[in-house]
Amino acid sequence: MSEFDCIIVGQGLAGTALAWSLRWSGSRVLIVDRDEPITSSKIAAGLITPITGQRLVKSWRLDELWPAAVQFYRCVEQATGTLLFRERPMVRLFATDSEAEFFQRRRESADFFALIRQPESLLDDHEFSTERGGFEMPCAGQLDVPQYLNVSRETFRRDGGYVTASLDPERDLVLNDNRVSIPRLGVHARRLIFCEGAALASNPWFRDVVLKPAKGEILIVRIPGLTEERVVHRGVWLVPLGNELFRVGSTYEWQQLDNRPTAQGRDEITAKLREFLRLPFEVLDHHAAVRPIHRNQYPVVGLHPEHNQLGYFNGLGSKGTLHAPYFASQLNHHILESHPVEIRRMDAPSVRK
């Protein structure tokens, strides 16, 4: 059998970040991934937004997570020779009077005020409806998630650290002597970490890690004549892709948890886009995937209390680009040096029966 320090199941934002972090610490890592064409990570916009939500709050732990994310993605860029992460301004338009009122109250805080600016001309009034106003976030960012996943995968594959396979956690794992083996693949390791997104909800080893997954849909549209290079938020986000192409999203659906795009999702996104875009547009593509969201909306990280060969890194939801690097590093130090994970664990996984 081939021996590794850690096997990672899943190569989305969580699994990729953990793999890089462990590799940089000298660990030999194998990623096992189904390589599905559509996943929540593969269609993610990759946005890091400092001010979020209808109540315009500062993103959770932004002061720690933002510098960690920027440094991490710069290191991946250096390792792969590929430009992946852009620090790009974003514009937030107020969708309601209450959002504008929240902004007036929030801006009194120096901490909040440092994250925004109000240019004299927010957006071109011929292109966007700006009657309620808004603000710009100069220190925001975007990761080219598909490219990041692709170049990371090829790097891992060249080093013998990636295999395409579907893993059955019930039947394929053999645990003994503080090791975990996958006989079908001919590999074993000291640790196996599940970074499988919403599939963790059915993982028999971690029945008590309760996720509340949500389906999200996004569109690719062409907007002739629109040259705005900033990301624009107002109910949905509008992300420039170049050549008059834009990504628009996203929706939240809690019942129909599959990867099938729906007419309802498309109509919801296009209706919200028309509320602030004054130019005509054409829908070119439509995707859907299920996000792994924890019931308390924070990442979940940890090892099994009885079988510490097994662990999980999940629940990144819609903020995976921001959260993954920092908490991958936390789990890395926990695995290698038994350092405590700084995030409070929200669940205690039960022992498999």
N, C-alpha and C positions, 0 to 999 in steps of 0.2 A: 504493500500500500504506500501511496505517496503521503508524506507527512507535512502538515502545515501548522502554524501557530494558531491561526484562526480561519474558520470558514464563515463566510457571510452569505446569507440567503437573500437575494434581491439586490439589484443594481439600480435603484432609484436614487433620489437625492440623499437619503439616509445611508444606504449601503455604500454608495460611491465615496461619500465623505469619510465614513468610518474606514474604508479600505485605504484611502490615501493617508489618513492619520496613523493607522497601524503600520503601513509601509515605511513612513518616514521615521517611525520609532524602531525600525529594524525587524519587524515581524514578517514572516512569510504568510501571505494571505491568499486564499482562494475564494472567488465569488462564484456562486451557483445562481444562475438567473434563467428564467424562461424565455427572455428576450421577446416579450410580446410587443407587437407593433404599436399599440396604444396603451399607455399607462398614465396615471395622474402626473408623474414626473415628466414624461416625455411631451406632454401638451402644456406643461406649466409655463406661465409667462416669465417666471424668474425674477419677479419684482421685489425690491426691498424698499418699503415705503415707511418713512419715519413717523408720519401722522396717519392714523387709520380709523375706520369706523364712523358711524353716524355722529358719535359724540366727540370726534376729533381728538383722540387720545394718542399720546406718544407710544410707539410700539414697545411692547414689554421687553425690558432689559436691553434696550437699544444701545446704551452706552458701552455695554460689554460685547454684545453680539455683532454690532456693525464693524468695529475694528477687527474682530476675529474673522469675520466673513471676508472682508477685503483682503487681509493678509493671506488667508487660506486660498482664495481664488487666484491671487497673484502667484502663489507658489505652484499651483496646478498649471497656470499659464507657462511658467518657467520650465516646468517638468515636461510639458507636452509641446512647447513651442507654438502655442495657439492662443490668440486673443479671445477671451471668454467673457470677461466681466467689464461692464461700463458703468462709471459713475455718471448718471445722467439726471438732469432736473426733471421734476414732475409737477404738473399743475393739478390742483384740486378745485373743482367748481362746486359751489354750494347747490345742492339739489332742493333744499327746503329752507324756509325762513329759520327753522330751529337750528339747522346746521350753522347758518350765519350768526345766530345768537350765541351758540356754543363757542364759535371762533372768537367773538368779541370778548367773552369771558376768559378763554384760554390764553389769549395773547398777552394778558397781564402777567403771566408767568414768564420769568426770564428763561427758564429751561425750555419752554415751548417756543418762545419768540426766537431763540437761537436757531431753530430748525426751519424757519420760514422766511420768506421775503414777499413783498408785494410790488412787483414791477409796475411801472406807470401804465403799460399796455399788457394786460394779462394774456390775452389771445386775440387773434384777428376776429373782429365782430362779423365779418362777412363769412367766416367759416364756422364759428361757434357761437352759441347763445350764452352770454355771460351776464345776464341781467341781475342775478343775485350776487355776483362777484365770486371771489375765491382767493387762492393764494398759491405761491410756488414753493416747492420744497427743493432747494438747491442741492442738498446732500442726500441723494437717493441713488439707487443703482438697479442694474438689470444684468442677470446672468443669461447667456445663451445656453439654455438648459439642454436642448438636443445635442448641440455641439460638445458641450461639457461631458455629457454622458457618453457620446461616441468616442471622443479622443481618450477619455479615461478607460473605456472598455478595451480599446485597441492597445493601450499601454499595458493594462493588466494581462491581456491575452498573450502579448509578445513575451511576457515574463513567466508564462505558464500559470497565471493567477486568475484565469477566467474560464468557465465552462458553461455551455448552454445546456440546461437540463431542468426538468420539472421534478421537484422534490416533494415526496409525501412524508410529512413530519411524523405521522403515525407509524409507518412501516419501514421507512428507509434508515432511521437512526438507530445505532447501537451504542449504548452508554456503558462504560466500564473503566475502572481505575482512573477516574478523573479525566477521561478522554471521551471523545465522541467520534464514531466511525460512520461512514456511509459506504458499506460494502459494494453496493451497486456501481458506485463511481470509483471505487478503489482508493479512497482517501480517508484520512483521519486527522484530528487536531485536538488541541487542548481546549478550544472554545469553538462554539458555533453560535452565531448571533443572527437572529431573524430580523431582517429589515424588509419585510415583504408587504408593507403597506396595509391596505384594508384586509388582506388575507389573514392577518394576525387574528382577526375576530373568530376564525374557525380553527385556530391552531390548538391542538389538544394539550400542549405543554403549558399554555398560558391562558386558561379559561377565564381567569378573573381580571385580566387586563381588558377593560371594557372600552371599546371604541364606539364612536357615533359617526360612522362614515357618511359622507355626503357626495352625491354625484354632481359634477360640474361640467358645463358645456361651454365651448369657445368657438368663435368663428374667425375665419380669415376673410377679410374684405378688401376690395379695391376701392379707393376714394380718389378719383381723378382730380388732379389739381391741388390736393392737400400736401403741403410741404412741411407741416409742423413736425419737429424732431423730438419734442418732449412727450413723455407719457401724459395722457390726460385722463383724470378720474372724475366721474360723476354718475354714480349708480353702477356703472361698469367702467373698466379701464380700456383705453385705446392705446395700443402699443405700436409705434412705427417699426416696420420691417424693411423699409427701403422700396424704391420703385413703385410708390403709391400703394403699397400693400400694408395692411395693418391687422394685428390680432386684437380681437375684442372679446371680453368675458368679464365675469363668469357667472354662472347660476349656482344655486344650492338646492338640491333635491334630496330629501331624506328617506324617501320610500322606494323609489324605483332605482335600485342600486345595480346598474349595469353600464356597459360602455357603448350603448346605442344612443346616438343623437336623436333628439325628438323635435317635432315641429313646435311644440310648446316652448322648449328651450330656445330655439332659434327666434321665435316670435318675441320672447321676453327680452333677449339681447338686442334685437333690432329696434324694438320699441324704445328701450332705454337709450340706445345710441341716437335715435332721432330726436330725443328730448334736448340734446345739446349740440348735435352736429347739423349744420345748415346745408351741407353739401350732399349730393346724391352718392350712393355707394352700391356696390355689387357684392353679394356673398359668393365667395369662391370655394370655401371648404368649411366643414363643420365636424367637430370632434367632441367626444364625451369620455369621461373616466371618473373613477370613484376615488375621492381623497380619503386618506387615513386620518381622521380627526378623533382625538381623545375626548371623552365626555366633559372634561374640564378645560379643554382647548389648549393644553400644554403638551410638549413632547413627553413621552414615557420612555424611560431608559432603565435598564437594570438586568440582574442575573436571577435565575431561578433559585429560590431559597433552599431547595433540596438537591438540585442537580446544577451546580454552578458551572458546569461545562456549557450550559445553555443560557442565552440571554436574548434581549430584544432591544430594538431602537426604533421607535415608531411615533405616530401621532403628530407628525410635522404639519399636517393640514395644508393651509394655503400659504404658510410662511416658511416653507422648507428651505428656500434659498438663504434666508437669514439664520434660521435655527440650526441647520445641519452641521456647519463647520464647528461651532462652539461645543455642541453637545456630543459630537463625534469625538472631539478631543477629550471631553470629560469621561466618556465611556472608555476610550483608549487608556487613560491613566488609571481608571478603575480596574480594567482588565490586567494591565501590566504591573501596577504598583499598589493596588488595593486602595487607591485614593477614593474618598467618598464622592459620589456624584452630587454636584451642587444643587441641581433641580430636585425638589422634593418629589419622591416617588408617589404617584397618585393611587397605585394599586399594589397589593402584595400577591404575586402570582401563586396559584395553588399548585399542589403537587399532582402530577398526572396519575390517574388511577389505572 
